[in-house]
Amino acid sequence: MRFTFTEEQNKFRQDVRDFLQSELRAGIFVTKSGGLAEGSSQEFSRKMAKRGWIGMTWPKQYGGQGRTYVDKLILNEEIFRVQAPVAYHFLADRQIGPSIIHFGSEWQKEHFLPRFVRADDNLKFCLLFSEPNAGSDLVNVAASATKDGDSYVIRGQKVWTSGGHQADYGWLLARTCFDPKAPRHESCSQFILDLRLPGVTVRPIINMAGRHTFNEVFFDDVRVEKRFMVGQENDAFKQIMAQMDYERSGIERLMQNYPIYEKLMESIKQMDKIKVGEAFYSWVRDSIAQLEIEFNIGRLLVYYTAWTIDQGRRPPKEAALAKAYCNQYEQRLNDLATRILGPSSLLREGTPWAAFDGELAECYLWSPSYTLQGGSVEVLKNIVAQRGLNLPRK
Ligand SMILES: Cc1cc2nc3c(=O)[nH]c(=O)nc-3n(C[C@H](O)[C@H](O)[C@H](O)COP(=O)(O)OP(=O)(O)OC[C@H]3O[C@@H](n4cnc5c(N)ncnc54)[C@H](O)[C@@H]3O)c2cc1C
């Protein structure tokens, strides 16, 4: 492993920074922490597309650039440093595109990938995995897809669907084998589901930060053509294992609160040692130094995962380790910031004296979800124990 970047990579980072800074100066977006990749602008995504920054690692024949995952990570590190509005294409770039490349049909590759890299209209995706009785244990999925001629008929419910109210398509996990004797992990399939089809209902769920970001989604006899099934029937879990590596390995898990980190550092630099007291000041210095160490460890874990993918290896344990560590780092960051800044950190946006204009309270309210979304920290630790350390399952 190289612990340095090449000259080309440093130049690429600078190009990305220059672009983002010019967008910031022009007021195209503002830097604000909160939910994961929340800000969405097709116009901004199009500007990135023109630079070849969507689908960078994908094969050139589908409009990609054939670049490395480390290059992509450099791009994403700079994006999350300023919280650029990438949500329009983010899921497609991070995991939908790579999943289609690995498991999709030639029609799906030709139909979707070139449109993703151009950030074309009506291509925003959401993930339709979790259900009321299927979260960590996805093999309990009950939403069904029953074959009927050249189509499947979808019935059932999903929950916690982030961005479902803004998405055009869902990446759906549904049961396709109903034989009670069949192994549970060989009974589900994946579909690309057009959310405008008749029978799809999306209902909002308001989270504890008071925001509408996720939803319940219901399917009442939704008819989807067979060509929208991804991969082989009943192979979903093999596919999901690979997709999760992409979902879990990104730097967004370390940097979705980066503005809080920067603002906290800034406010500590301005802290008056005499005013706050020597003992408190000394605790703050120690805690912030520890946080800095943890940030750098998280960053290395994420780059190591990208490097592993570039070596042609799947990174299930590396991705699980990186995500488990980074999610907990982000919770510690918010926890520490609130302990240092005191009651002002609990005040919401628009309230006088609110720390960082309420951004900290918002992030603190989001932070319990970090160790759940995309796989809970306990489940990730199980992966590290079994796949990384070869410990027995039970
Ligand atoms: C902000 C946010 C956004 C989300 N967005 C989406 C989305 O877009 N699409 C989607 O499909 N889902 C989404 N989810 C759902 C997410 O994937 C699930 O919350 C997650 O998989 C956990 O499932 P669960 O909530 O059912 O909890 P459960 O699986 O019921 O787990 C409850 C607790 O038990 C623990 N646990 C479970 N199994 C084990 C085990 N084997 N060993 C040790 N401990 C265990 C867990 O760690 C957790 O602490 C989102 C969740 C959040 C919080």
The ligand as a MOL file (V3000), in Angstrom:
LIG
                    3D

  0  0  0     0  0            999 V3000
M  V30 BEGIN CTAB
M  V30 COUNTS 53 58 0 0 0
M  V30 BEGIN ATOM
M  V30 1 C -31.2020 7.0880 8.5940 0
M  V30 2 C -31.5680 5.7450 8.0540 0
M  V30 3 C -31.7510 5.5960 6.7000 0
M  V30 4 C -32.1220 4.3580 6.1770 0
M  V30 5 N -32.3420 4.2560 4.8250 0
M  V30 6 C -32.7460 3.0660 4.3120 0
M  V30 7 C -33.0570 2.9480 2.9230 0
M  V30 8 O -32.9610 3.9040 2.1480 0
M  V30 9 N -33.5010 1.7720 2.4630 0
M  V30 10 C -33.6220 0.6690 3.2680 0
M  V30 11 O -33.9950 -0.3750 2.7580 0
M  V30 12 N -33.3540 0.7560 4.5910 0
M  V30 13 C -32.9230 1.9230 5.1340 0
M  V30 14 N -32.6490 2.0300 6.4710 0
M  V30 15 C -32.8710 0.8680 7.3220 0
M  V30 16 C -31.5760 0.2260 7.8110 0
M  V30 17 O -30.9700 -0.4940 6.7960 0
M  V30 18 C -31.9690 -0.6380 9.0100 0
M  V30 19 O -32.3430 0.2410 10.0580 0
M  V30 20 C -30.8390 -1.5050 9.4770 0
M  V30 21 O -30.5660 -2.4990 8.5340 0
M  V30 22 C -31.1980 -2.1680 10.8180 0
M  V30 23 O -32.4260 -2.8380 10.7240 0
M  V30 24 P -33.6090 -2.5760 11.7870 0
M  V30 25 O -33.8140 -1.1070 11.9150 0
M  V30 26 O -34.7620 -3.4160 11.4020 0
M  V30 27 O -33.0210 -3.0730 13.1760 0
M  V30 28 P -32.8740 -4.5700 13.6580 0
M  V30 29 O -32.2910 -5.3950 12.5590 0
M  V30 30 O -34.1620 -5.0100 14.2490 0
M  V30 31 O -31.7940 -4.4070 14.7820 0
M  V30 32 C -32.1190 -3.8810 16.0740 0
M  V30 33 C -30.8840 -3.9680 16.9280 0
M  V30 34 O -30.4620 -5.3240 17.0580 0
M  V30 35 C -29.1050 -5.4780 16.6620 0
M  V30 36 N -28.8870 -6.7400 15.9450 0
M  V30 37 C -29.6360 -7.2340 14.9360 0
M  V30 38 N -29.1050 -8.4080 14.5020 0
M  V30 39 C -27.9950 -8.6310 15.2410 0
M  V30 40 C -27.0120 -9.6720 15.2640 0
M  V30 41 N -27.0710 -10.7030 14.4200 0
M  V30 42 N -26.0010 -9.5770 16.1550 0
M  V30 43 C -25.9160 -8.5290 17.0320 0
M  V30 44 N -26.8460 -7.5160 17.0660 0
M  V30 45 C -27.8520 -7.5700 16.1850 0
M  V30 46 C -28.8300 -4.3040 15.7310 0
M  V30 47 O -27.4760 -3.9710 15.7060 0
M  V30 48 C -29.6910 -3.1960 16.3160 0
M  V30 49 O -28.9920 -2.5530 17.3490 0
M  V30 50 C -32.2700 3.2430 7.0160 0
M  V30 51 C -32.0620 3.3820 8.3920 0
M  V30 52 C -31.7210 4.6170 8.9130 0
M  V30 53 C -31.5080 4.7300 10.3890 0
M  V30 END ATOM
M  V30 BEGIN BOND
M  V30 1 1 1 2
M  V30 2 1 2 3
M  V30 3 2 2 52
M  V30 4 2 3 4
M  V30 5 1 4 5
M  V30 6 1 4 50
M  V30 7 2 5 6
M  V30 8 1 6 7
M  V30 9 1 6 13
M  V30 10 2 7 8
M  V30 11 1 7 9
M  V30 12 1 9 10
M  V30 13 2 10 11
M  V30 14 1 10 12
M  V30 15 2 12 13
M  V30 16 1 13 14
M  V30 17 1 14 15
M  V30 18 1 14 50
M  V30 19 1 15 16
M  V30 20 1 16 17
M  V30 21 1 16 18
M  V30 22 1 18 19
M  V30 23 1 18 20
M  V30 24 1 20 21
M  V30 25 1 20 22
M  V30 26 1 22 23
M  V30 27 1 23 24
M  V30 28 2 24 25
M  V30 29 1 24 26
M  V30 30 1 24 27
M  V30 31 1 27 28
M  V30 32 2 28 29
M  V30 33 1 28 30
M  V30 34 1 28 31
M  V30 35 1 31 32
M  V30 36 1 32 33
M  V30 37 1 33 34
M  V30 38 1 33 48
M  V30 39 1 34 35
M  V30 40 1 35 36
M  V30 41 1 35 46
M  V30 42 1 36 37
M  V30 43 1 36 45
M  V30 44 2 37 38
M  V30 45 1 38 39
M  V30 46 1 39 40
M  V30 47 2 39 45
M  V30 48 1 40 41
M  V30 49 2 40 42
M  V30 50 1 42 43
M  V30 51 2 43 44
M  V30 52 1 44 45
M  V30 53 1 46 47
M  V30 54 1 46 48
M  V30 55 1 48 49
M  V30 56 2 50 51
M  V30 57 1 51 52
M  V30 58 1 52 53
M  V30 END BOND
M  V30 END CTAB
M  END
